Amino acid sequence: MKVRSKVLVLVWLFFCPSCRGGEAPETVSVEEKQSALWYLAMNLNPADGHIMDYTTGWAEDRFIGTYSRALTHDFLSRVVWNEPVSYIALVRHWKGVVEAVKVFRFRESSRSLLSRFKDMNPGREVVTEGGPLEEHISISAQNMADDPVFSVEGDLAFNWGYGNNGVRIVLTGGHLSRLIDNDDNTHGLGNHFACNPLTGNTTHKEWAHEISNIQDSGRNPTVVQGTDHGSGSKYISGPVYGNYAIFVSKTANTFLKPGNMLDIEIEIKPRYKFF
């Protein structure tokens, strides 16, 4: 997709010397409203045989997956992960067709996702502000009542460590376990129930799981989406609600609506201009 570059139009206003006192012509700049780009940073498929849990990929400077299967399998773009960004969109989709989307503005502009997810000690950081800039859910979307992104209000928090548990992305409107709690009860994207959340390391792969639904699993089995989880005895494989994609941008603050097809790069007109 082609991005139109910033256009500077020079408008020469000629006035008669008697009106302008013999001054040189004025130069006025007029800026054309730009298109903006979203880039695919990550895709999570909770049933592709690869587990993108708390300890895998998020804080590592490496490429995961392939471009040809970027929207159907687990994927992480090392290039995009290292780029400073100001906006983030979380998108639930089926084979690239948008089903639901939330767009947020980062509190700190111009930091990369890699730098944010490496910031695990102390972690537990609310990284966006003001709640979603926009939210859209298809009228035909199912399984929304306990969706880890679209059933919860609030802003995004990264690296939510508690006890020996960690969740990479949660929403602040849900249950956020205290630092001292070891209750297995904060759920989101990129989860682990037996790790060091301050370093992102573990020796217990059996407690890894990619996508966890909103639930009270403190004393109950934990229902996770799909089969991408470890062999821990409390896990129950539940239905897959879709793939979850993470898009980022430096300037775009609105996103495709449900029913549109995703790509690894999306051109769109910004809805707001903050500065």
TARADA-V185781 format. One record per pair of residues at least 12 apart in sequence whose ideal C-beta (glycine too) atoms are under 10 Angstrom apart, sorted by the first residue. I is the first residue (numbers start at 1). J is the second residue. If there is no record, write none. Layout:
I|J / I|J
This chain:
1|35 / 1|37 / 1|263 / 1|265 / 1|266 / 1|267 / 1|268 / 2|35 / 2|267 / 3|34 / 3|35 / 3|36 / 3|37 / 3|265 / 3|267 / 4|32 / 4|33 / 4|34 / 4|35 / 4|267 / 5|32 / 5|34 / 5|35 / 6|31 / 6|32 / 6|33 / 6|34 / 7|29 / 7|30 / 7|31 / 7|32 / 7|33 / 7|34 / 8|29 / 8|30 / 8|31 / 8|32 / 9|28 / 9|29 / 9|30 / 9|31 / 9|32 / 10|27 / 10|28 / 10|29 / 10|30 / 11|25 / 11|26 / 11|27 / 11|28 / 11|29 / 11|30 / 12|24 / 12|25 / 12|26 / 12|27 / 12|28 / 13|25 / 13|26 / 13|27 / 13|28 / 14|26 / 33|269 / 33|270 / 33|273 / 34|251 / 34|252 / 34|269 / 34|270 / 34|273 / 35|251 / 35|252 / 35|267 / 35|268 / 35|269 / 35|270 / 36|87 / 36|249 / 36|250 / 36|251 / 36|252 / 36|253 / 36|254 / 36|266 / 36|267 / 36|268 / 36|269 / 36|270 / 36|271 / 37|247 / 37|248 / 37|249 / 37|250 / 37|251 / 37|252 / 37|265 / 37|266 / 37|267 / 37|268 / 38|80 / 38|85 / 38|87 / 38|88 / 38|89 / 38|91 / 38|103 / 38|245 / 38|247 / 38|248 / 38|249 / 38|250 / 38|251 / 38|252 / 38|253 / 38|254 / 38|255 / 38|256 / 38|262 / 38|263 / 38|264 / 38|265 / 38|266 / 38|267 / 38|268 / 39|77 / 39|79 / 39|80 / 39|81 / 39|83 / 39|85 / 39|246 / 39|247 / 39|248 / 39|249 / 39|250 / 39|252 / 39|263 / 39|264 / 39|265 / 39|266 / 40|67 / 40|70 / 40|71 / 40|75 / 40|76 / 40|77 / 40|80 / 40|89 / 40|91 / 40|245 / 40|246 / 40|247 / 40|248 / 40|262 / 40|263 / 40|264 / 40|265 / 40|266 / 41|75 / 41|76 / 41|77 / 41|78 / 41|79 / 41|80 / 41|81 / 41|82 / 41|83 / 41|85 / 41|88 / 41|89 / 41|112 / 41|113 / 41|114 / 41|245 / 41|246 / 41|247 / 41|248 / 41|249 / 41|264 / 42|57 / 42|58 / 42|64 / 42|65 / 42|70 / 42|74 / 42|75 / 42|76 / 42|77 / 42|80 / 42|81 / 42|113 / 42|168 / 42|169 / 42|189 / 42|190 / 42|244 / 42|245 / 42|246 / 42|247 / 42|248 / 43|64 / 43|65 / 43|69 / 43|70 / 43|71 / 43|72 / 43|73 / 43|74 / 43|75 / 43|76 / 43|77 / 43|91 / 43|93 / 43|96 / 43|243 / 43|244 / 43|245 / 43|246 / 43|247 / 43|262 / 43|264 / 44|57 / 44|73 / 44|74 / 44|75 / 44|76 / 44|92 / 44|169 / 44|189 / 44|190 / 44|210 / 44|211 / 44|225 / 44|226 / 44|228 / 44|242 / 44|243 / 44|244 / 44|245 / 44|246 / 45|65 / 45|69 / 45|71 / 45|72 / 45|73 / 45|74 / 45|75 / 45|210 / 45|211 / 45|225 / 45|226 / 45|228 / 45|240 / 45|242 / 45|243 / 45|244 / 45|245 / 46|74 / 46|189 / 46|209 / 46|210 / 46|211 / 46|212 / 46|224 / 46|225 / 46|226 / 46|227 / 46|228 / 46|229 / 46|237 / 46|238 / 46|239 / 46|240 / 46|241 / 46|242 / 46|243 / 46|244 / 47|73 / 47|210 / 47|211 / 47|225 / 47|226 / 47|227 / 47|228 / 47|237 / 47|239 / 47|240 / 47|243 / 48|65 / 48|69 / 48|72 / 48|73 / 48|74 / 48|75 / 48|210 / 48|226 / 48|227 / 48|228 / 48|240 / 48|243 / 49|73 / 49|74 / 49|226 / 49|227 / 49|228 / 50|64 / 50|65 / 50|73 / 50|74 / 50|75 / 50|210 / 50|228 / 51|74 / 51|190 / 51|191 / 51|192 / 51|205 / 51|208 / 51|209 / 51|210 / 51|226 / 51|227 / 51|228 / 51|229 / 51|230 / 52|64 / 52|65 / 52|74 / 52|75 / 52|76 / 52|168 / 52|189 / 52|190 / 52|191 / 52|208 / 52|209 / 52|210 / 52|211 / 52|228 / 52|244 / 53|166 / 53|167 / 53|168 / 53|189 / 53|190 / 53|191 / 53|192 / 53|193 / 53|195 / 53|200 / 53|202 / 53|205 / 53|207 / 53|208 / 53|209 / 53|210 / 53|211 / 53|228 / 53|229 / 53|230 / 54|117 / 54|120 / 54|159 / 54|160 / 54|161 / 54|165 / 54|166 / 54|167 / 54|168 / 54|188 / 54|189 / 54|190 / 54|191 / 54|192 / 54|193 / 54|195 / 54|196 / 54|197 / 54|200 / 54|201 / 54|202 / 54|207 / 54|208 / 54|209 / 54|210 / 55|166 / 55|168 / 55|190 / 55|192 / 55|194 / 55|195 / 55|196 / 55|197 / 55|199 / 55|200 / 55|201 / 55|202 / 55|204 / 55|205 / 55|207 / 55|208 / 56|74 / 56|76 / 56|168 / 56|190 / 56|192 / 56|200 / 56|202 / 56|205 / 56|208 / 56|210 / 57|74 / 57|75 / 57|76 / 57|78 / 57|81 / 57|117 / 57|168 / 57|190 / 57|200 / 58|76 / 58|81 / 58|113 / 58|114 / 58|116 / 58|117 / 58|118 / 58|120 / 58|158 / 58|159 / 58|166 / 58|168 / 58|169 / 58|189 / 58|190 / 58|200 / 59|81 / 59|113 / 59|114 / 59|115 / 59|116 / 59|117 / 59|118 / 59|119 / 59|120 / 59|159 / 59|168 / 59|199 / 59|200 / 60|76 / 60|78 / 60|81 / 60|114 / 60|117 / 60|118 / 60|200 / 61|78 / 61|81 / 61|82 / 61|114 / 61|118 / 62|76 / 62|78 / 62|81 / 63|75 / 63|76 / 63|77 / 63|78 / 63|79 / 63|81 / 64|76 / 64|77 / 64|78 / 64|81 / 65|77 / 67|264 / 70|96 / 70|245 / 70|262 / 70|263 / 70|264 / 71|91 / 71|93 / 71|94 / 71|95 / 71|96 / 71|97 / 71|243 / 71|245 / 71|261 / 71|262 / 71|263 / 71|264 / 72|93 / 72|94 / 72|95 / 72|96 / 72|243 / 73|243 / 74|210 / 74|228 / 74|243 / 75|243 / 75|245 / 75|246 / 75|264 / 76|113 / 76|114 / 76|246 / 77|113 / 77|246 / 77|248 / 77|264 / 78|114 / 80|112 / 80|113 / 80|114 / 80|246 / 80|247 / 80|248 / 80|264 / 80|265 / 81|112 / 81|113 / 81|114 / 81|115 / 81|116 / 81|117 / 81|246 / 81|248 / 82|112 / 82|113 / 82|114 / 82|115 / 83|110 / 83|111 / 83|112 / 83|113 / 83|114 / 83|248 / 83|249 / 83|250 / 84|106 / 84|108 / 84|109 / 84|110 / 84|111 / 84|112 / 84|113 / 84|115 / 84|248 / 84|250 / 85|106 / 85|109 / 85|110 / 85|111 / 85|112 / 85|113 / 85|116 / 85|247 / 85|248 / 85|249 / 85|250 / 85|251 / 85|252 / 86|105 / 86|106 / 86|107 / 86|108 / 86|109 / 86|110 / 86|111 / 86|248 / 86|249 / 86|250 / 86|251 / 86|252 / 86|253 / 86|274 / 87|103 / 87|104 / 87|105 / 87|106 / 87|109 / 87|128 / 87|133 / 87|247 / 87|248 / 87|249 / 87|250 / 87|251 / 87|252 / 87|253 / 87|254 / 87|255 / 87|270 / 88|102 / 88|103 / 88|104 / 88|105 / 88|106 / 88|113 / 88|116 / 88|127 / 88|128 / 88|156 / 88|169 / 88|246 / 88|247 / 88|248 / 88|249 / 89|101 / 89|102 / 89|103 / 89|104 / 89|132 / 89|133 / 89|134 / 89|245 / 89|246 / 89|247 / 89|248 / 89|249 / 89|252 / 89|253 / 89|254 / 89|255 / 89|256 / 89|266 / 90|102 / 90|103 / 90|104 / 90|132 / 90|135 / 90|148 / 90|149 / 90|150 / 90|156 / 90|169 / 90|171 / 90|189 / 90|244 / 90|245 / 90|246 / 90|247 / 90|255 / 91|103 / 91|136 / 91|149 / 91|242 / 91|243 / 91|244 / 91|245 / 91|246 / 91|247 / 91|255 / 91|256 / 91|258 / 91|262 / 92|137 / 92|138 / 92|141 / 92|143 / 92|144 / 92|147 / 92|148 / 92|149 / 92|150 / 92|241 / 92|242 / 92|243 / 92|244 / 92|245 / 92|258 / 93|138 / 93|242 / 93|243 / 93|244 / 93|245 / 93|256 / 93|258 / 93|260 / 93|261 / 93|262 / 94|138 / 94|141 / 94|240 / 94|241 / 94|242 / 94|243 / 95|242 / 95|243 / 95|261 / 95|262 / 96|243 / 96|245 / 96|260 / 96|261 / 96|262 / 96|263 / 96|264 / 97|138 / 97|242 / 97|256 / 97|258 / 97|259 / 97|260 / 97|261 / 97|262 / 98|136 / 98|137 / 98|138 / 98|242 / 98|245 / 98|255 / 98|256 / 98|257 / 98|258 / 98|259 / 98|260 / 98|261 / 98|262 / 99|136 / 99|137 / 99|138 / 99|140 / 99|141 / 99|142 / 99|144 / 99|150 / 99|241 / 99|242 / 99|243 / 99|258 / 99|259 / 100|135 / 100|136 / 100|137 / 100|138 / 100|141 / 100|144 / 100|147 / 100|149 / 100|150 / 100|241 / 100|242 / 100|244 / 100|258 / 101|132 / 101|134 / 101|135 / 101|136 / 101|137 / 101|138 / 101|149 / 101|150 / 101|245 / 101|247 / 101|254 / 101|255 / 101|256 / 101|257 / 101|258 / 101|260 / 101|262 / 102|128 / 102|131 / 102|132 / 102|133 / 102|134 / 102|135 / 102|136 / 102|137 / 102|149 / 102|150 / 102|152 / 102|156 / 102|171 / 102|255 / 103|128 / 103|132 / 103|133 / 103|134 / 103|135 / 103|136 / 103|247 / 103|249 / 103|252 / 103|253 / 103|254 / 103|255 / 103|271 / 104|127 / 104|128 / 104|129 / 104|130 / 104|131 / 104|132 / 104|133 / 104|134 / 104|135 / 104|155 / 104|156 / 104|171 / 104|253 / 105|127 / 105|128 / 105|129 / 105|130 / 105|131 / 105|132 / 105|133 / 105|155 / 105|253 / 105|272 / 105|274 / 106|127 / 106|128 / 106|129 / 106|155 / 106|156 / 106|248 / 107|125 / 107|126 / 107|127 / 107|128 / 107|129 / 107|130 / 107|155 / 107|156 / 108|125 / 108|127 / 108|128 / 108|129 / 109|250 / 109|274 / 109|275 / 110|250 / 111|127 / 112|248 / 113|127 / 113|158 / 113|246 / 113|248 / 116|158 / 116|159 / 116|168 / 117|158 / 117|159 / 117|168 / 117|169 / 117|190 / 117|200 / 118|159 / 118|200 / 119|158 / 119|159 / 120|158 / 120|159 / 120|161 / 120|166 / 120|168 / 120|196 / 120|197 / 120|198 / 120|199 / 120|200 / 121|159 / 121|161 / 121|196 / 121|197 / 121|198 / 121|199 / 121|200 / 122|159 / 122|161 / 122|179 / 122|197 / 122|198 / 123|157 / 123|158 / 123|159 / 123|160 / 123|161 / 123|162 / 123|166 / 123|167 / 123|168 / 123|179 / 123|197 / 123|198 / 123|200 / 124|157 / 124|158 / 124|159 / 124|160 / 124|161 / 124|162 / 124|166 / 124|167 / 124|170 / 124|176 / 124|177 / 124|178 / 124|179 / 124|197 / 125|156 / 125|157 / 125|158 / 125|159 / 125|160 / 126|154 / 126|155 / 126|156 / 126|157 / 126|158 / 126|160 / 126|170 / 126|171 / 126|172 / 126|176 / 127|155 / 127|156 / 127|157 / 127|158 / 127|159 / 127|169 / 128|154 / 128|155 / 128|156 / 128|157 / 128|158 / 128|171 / 128|172 / 129|155 / 129|156 / 130|155 / 131|153 / 131|154 / 131|155 / 131|156 / 131|171 / 131|172 / 131|173 / 132|153 / 132|154 / 132|155 / 132|156 / 132|171 / 133|253 / 133|254 / 133|255 / 133|271 / 133|272 / 134|253 / 134|254 / 134|255 / 134|257 / 134|271 / 134|272 / 135|149 / 135|150 / 135|153 / 135|255 / 136|150 / 136|254 / 136|255 / 136|256 / 136|257 / 136|258 / 136|259 / 136|260 / 137|150 / 137|258 / 138|257 / 138|258 / 138|259 / 139|258 / 139|259 / 140|258 / 140|259 / 141|241 / 141|242 / 141|258 / 142|239 / 142|241 / 142|242 / 143|213 / 143|225 / 143|238 / 143|239 / 143|240 / 143|241 / 143|242 / 144|241 / 145|213 / 145|214 / 146|187 / 146|212 / 146|213 / 146|214 / 146|215 / 146|223 / 146|225 / 146|238 / 146|241 / 147|211 / 147|213 / 147|214 / 147|225 / 147|241 / 147|242 / 147|244 / 148|167 / 148|169 / 148|170 / 148|171 / 148|174 / 148|187 / 148|188 / 148|189 / 148|191 / 148|211 / 148|212 / 148|213 / 148|214 / 148|215 / 148|225 / 148|241 / 148|244 / 149|169 / 149|170 / 149|171 / 149|174 / 149|188 / 149|189 / 149|211 / 149|214 / 149|241 / 149|244 / 150|171 / 150|214 / 150|241 / 150|244 / 151|171 / 151|173 / 151|174 / 151|213 / 151|214 / 152|170 / 152|171 / 152|172 / 152|173 / 152|174 / 152|175 / 152|187 / 152|188 / 152|214 / 153|171 / 153|172 / 153|173 / 153|174 / 154|170 / 154|171 / 154|172 / 154|173 / 154|174 / 154|176 / 155|170 / 155|171 / 155|172 / 155|173 / 156|169 / 156|170 / 156|171 / 156|172 / 156|188 / 156|189 / 157|169 / 157|170 / 157|171 / 157|172 / 157|174 / 157|176 / 157|186 / 157|188 / 158|170 / 158|188 / 158|190 / 159|190 / 159|197 / 159|198 / 159|200 / 160|172 / 160|176 / 160|177 / 160|179 / 160|186 / 160|187 / 160|188 / 160|190 / 160|191 / 160|197 / 161|177 / 161|179 / 161|186 / 161|192 / 161|195 / 161|196 / 161|197 / 161|198 / 161|199 / 161|200 / 162|176 / 162|177 / 162|178 / 162|179 / 162|180 / 162|181 / 162|182 / 162|183 / 162|184 / 162|185 / 162|186 / 162|197 / 163|177 / 163|178 / 163|179 / 163|180 / 163|181 / 163|182 / 163|183 / 163|184 / 163|185 / 163|186 / 163|193 / 163|194 / 163|197 / 164|182 / 164|184 / 164|192 / 164|193 / 164|194 / 164|195 / 164|196 / 164|197 / 164|202 / 164|204 / 164|207 / 165|177 / 165|181 / 165|182 / 165|183 / 165|184 / 165|185 / 165|186 / 165|191 / 165|192 / 165|193 / 165|194 / 165|195 / 165|197 / 165|207 / 166|186 / 166|190 / 166|191 / 166|192 / 166|193 / 166|194 / 166|195 / 166|196 / 166|197 / 166|198 / 166|199 / 166|200 / 166|202 / 167|186 / 167|187 / 167|188 / 167|189 / 167|190 / 167|191 / 167|192 / 167|193 / 167|197 / 167|212 / 168|188 / 168|189 / 168|190 / 168|191 / 168|192 / 168|197 / 168|200 / 168|210 / 169|188 / 169|189 / 169|190 / 169|191 / 169|244 / 169|246 / 170|186 / 170|187 / 170|188 / 170|189 / 170|190 / 170|191 / 170|212 / 170|214 / 171|187 / 171|188 / 171|214 / 174|186 / 174|187 / 174|188 / 174|214 / 175|187 / 175|214 / 175|215 / 175|216 / 175|218 / 177|218 / 179|197 / 181|218 / 182|194 / 182|218 / 183|216 / 183|217 / 183|218 / 183|219 / 184|207 / 184|212 / 184|216 / 184|217 / 184|218 / 184|219 / 184|220 / 184|222 / 184|232 / 184|234 / 185|212 / 185|215 / 185|216 / 185|217 / 185|218 / 185|219 / 185|220 / 185|222 / 186|212 / 186|214 / 186|217 / 187|209 / 187|211 / 187|212 / 187|213 / 187|214 / 187|215 / 187|216 / 187|217 / 187|222 / 187|223 / 187|224 / 188|211 / 188|212 / 188|213 / 188|214 / 189|210 / 189|211 / 189|212 / 189|225 / 189|244 / 189|246 / 190|208 / 190|209 / 190|210 / 190|211 / 190|212 / 190|244 / 191|207 / 191|208 / 191|209 / 191|210 / 191|211 / 191|212 / 191|222 / 191|224 / 191|229 / 192|204 / 192|205 / 192|207 / 192|208 / 192|209 / 192|210 / 192|230 / 192|232 / 193|206 / 193|207 / 193|208 / 193|209 / 193|212 / 193|217 / 193|222 / 193|229 / 193|230 / 193|232 / 193|234 / 193|235 / 194|206 / 194|207 / 194|208 / 194|230 / 194|232 / 195|207 / 195|208 / 202|230 / 204|230 / 204|232 / 205|230 / 205|231 / 205|232 / 206|229 / 206|230 / 206|231 / 206|232 / 206|233 / 206|235 / 207|222 / 207|229 / 207|230 / 207|231 / 207|232 / 207|233 / 207|234 / 207|235 / 208|224 / 208|228 / 208|229 / 208|230 / 208|231 / 208|232 / 208|235 / 209|222 / 209|224 / 209|225 / 209|226 / 209|228 / 209|229 / 209|230 / 209|232 / 209|235 / 209|237 / 210|224 / 210|225 / 210|226 / 210|227 / 210|228 / 210|229 / 210|244 / 211|224 / 211|225 / 211|226 / 211|228 / 211|229 / 211|238 / 211|240 / 211|241 / 211|242 / 211|243 / 211|244 / 212|224 / 212|225 / 212|229 / 212|235 / 212|238 / 213|225 / 213|238 / 213|239 / 213|241 / 215|238 / 217|234 / 217|235 / 217|236 / 219|234 / 220|234 / 220|236 / 221|233 / 221|234 / 221|235 / 221|236 / 222|234 / 222|235 / 222|236 / 222|238 / 223|235 / 223|236 / 223|237 / 223|238 / 223|239 / 224|236 / 224|237 / 224|238 / 225|237 / 225|238 / 225|239 / 225|240 / 225|241 / 225|242 / 225|244 / 226|238 / 226|239 / 226|240 / 226|241 / 227|240 / 228|240 / 243|262 / 245|262 / 245|264 / 247|262 / 247|264 / 247|265 / 247|266 / 249|266 / 249|268 / 249|270 / 251|268 / 251|270 / 251|273 / 251|274 / 252|266 / 252|267 / 252|268 / 252|269 / 252|270 / 252|271 / 253|268 / 253|270 / 253|271 / 253|272 / 253|273 / 253|274 / 254|268 / 254|269 / 254|270 / 254|271 / 254|272 / 255|268 / 255|271 / 256|268
